[in-house]
Amino acid sequence: MSTPAATPSNLNLPNILTSLRIAFIPVFVWLVLAGGGTETGWMWAAFLVFAALMITDKLDGDIARARGLVTNFGKIADPIADKALMTAALVSLNIIGMLPVWITVVILVREFGITLWRMALLRRGKIVPASKGGKLKTALQSLAVALYLCPLPEWFGIPIFVVMLAAVVVTLWTGFAYLRDSHREN
């Protein structure tokens, strides 16, 4: 007869990283707003904080799975941290005039729409796991935001915008794919 595995404590490294990610979002926003898209030092600082926060996003999940530290807190807090950081980044870029508002609206409507849809399905006992396309979406969104944060020469504007458009396309495509695949299963 085997004994049930002990539930890991919520006070563990992955959850601390997730909590730090949430706690540092206001610092990130402050740096972006202080930089205003034109102050090189502030924008590099915003980029470095954003990069560190994205690295912790990867690390917390990897550590949790590798060390058996997956908790209900982490399952809830990690996606909240992800959405909060991306929302803060996009809105901050809108405020300083670096990113068209329509891009933020499209991305956030998809993000929060799919999240609400997944939560509704979860209440009915159906779990919708993250897809490979979802991981590509996150990577493209993160790359696009990171590029906007870097104080690069002006001629980089078009390639950076193209990366953001690719992120928008993949964001919409993966949202559609979630709904399509769910409809097929019902």
Salt bridges, closest charged atoms under 4 A:
ASP57 OD1 - ARG21 NH2 3.39
ASP60 OD2 - ARG21 NH1 2.73
ASP62 OD2 - LYS58 NZ 2.87
ASP62 OD1 - ARG65 NH2 3.23
ASP78 OD1 - ARG21 NH2 2.59
ASP82 OD1 - ARG21 NH2 2.92
GLU111 OE1 - LYS83 NZ 3.29
GLU111 OE1 - ARG110 NH1 3.74
GLU111 OE2 - LYS137 NZ 2.81
ASP181 OD1 - ARG180 NH2 3.09
GLU185 OE1 - LYS126 NZ 2.59
